[in-house]
Amino acid sequence: MSTNAPNRGGKLPLVAIVGRPNVGKSSLFNRLTGRRRAIVTDEPGITRDRLYGIATWLGKSFEVVDTGGMVPDERATLAQEILRQARVAIDAAATLVLVVDARAGVMPLDADLARLLLRTGKPVVLAVNKVDTPRSASAALPFHELGLAPVISISAEHGLGVDDLLDALTRNLAPGEAPEPRVTLNVALIGRPNTGKSTLLNRLVGSERAIVAPEPGTTRDAVDTLVPADGGWWRLVDTAGIRRKFKGGLVAEKLSVMMARKHLERADVAVLLLDAIQGVAKQDAAIGGDALKSGRSLILAVNKWDAVEKDTNSVAAWTQAIRRRLPFLDYAPLVFISALTGQRLGKLRQLIAQAGAARRQRVTPEELKDFLAALPLERANVPGGRPVRLYSLRQATVAPPLFELSANFTRLAPNFQRFLENQLRERFGFVAAPIRFRLAPSRRSARTRRR
């Protein structure tokens, strides 16, 4: 088994994993795709959005989608959205896998789902999960009454029987490895709960890819989707809403926040959504601080701009307030959007593309030599008030840009770093990218030590 990037633009056959809550669908998804992509705990209802991955078995590849636990008669808004998302996956799939729990036995909901899947006319494989030892294989026998075939006993957690399941899923597939999409940029949508990240993902993708519901914290797994851009693909990741502190809470919620931060580490560009209705909160500063520490390029997007009363001074007032509350993110460009209506999303896409390019920008030694010669060092200050002398400046790395300098001082004062950063941005741009510095021993100091 192996996995590649989600094949949102490809032609691989799709296998949908469905079942009632807490039967082990996400464990099976992780087992088939070969990585810990979906959150797995003992709490029911963990998976809510559709999660995609690619599996390869004996030279044959297919796409897998994990769906939320289906409860057809549940009337709650969130449950209805989970069911609707699952139906989208079922409609698009070539083959369906109904996962049931051997320990719980045949449940009425299992029978309801079996009838629902049979009505689609599509091939259905019944995976009897949690058969953790060969001795417990007989636990699968009662499930034959559901009228599905083949019936395969598995343990998604331990891998038992998964090879038989893969044989069944790939039996009629032509050999062929998964195509490798050319991902040019990884973009994470971050923010506190209920700021509209899933709505923005759906709007950027052009379909209802993620669940949107009024309850905060709807997204738990990070939902990633490939969208065509710049002659390749952008991977958009809708992360769980990040809460700074937990008061008790569910294990799943804590795991989702940990995974949101993990997915932030994989991103090139992060879009931090601020809520125009609620204003800037302490959590926004904390999340922005996480993005800064991780070295991600950052864009600030004030969402729900359509829902607030405005006048000709509103944008200027909001900009001033945000810069005052988040002064350490002054390098991040600011855009006012409505994910619901699509307002200024073209501008957001443009900023994301600029941020991706600026993140990888490298300044040549010749350009830095000219920059250094024209640098107004008389405006810079260092501890002690001494005149500043820079002996050399070079760009050590990109993504994010790191500059190494040698000078007549041994400590990089914050005010001098801000001065040098501002001068670099004014000359070379570096849109949305955090600029970092390190101090190297000057050649003059090195000669002194050798004497």
Helices and strands as residue ranges (DSSP letters): E 14-18, H 25-33, E 51-57, E 60-66, H 77-92, E 95-101, H 108-118, E 124-129, G 134-146, E 151-153, H 162-170, E 183-190, H 197-205, E 223-229, E 232-238, H 251-266, E 269-275, H 282-294, E 297-303, G 305-307, H 314-325, G 327-329, E 334-336, H 345-359, H 365-373, G 377-379, E 390-397, E 402-407, H 414-428, E 436-439, H 443-450
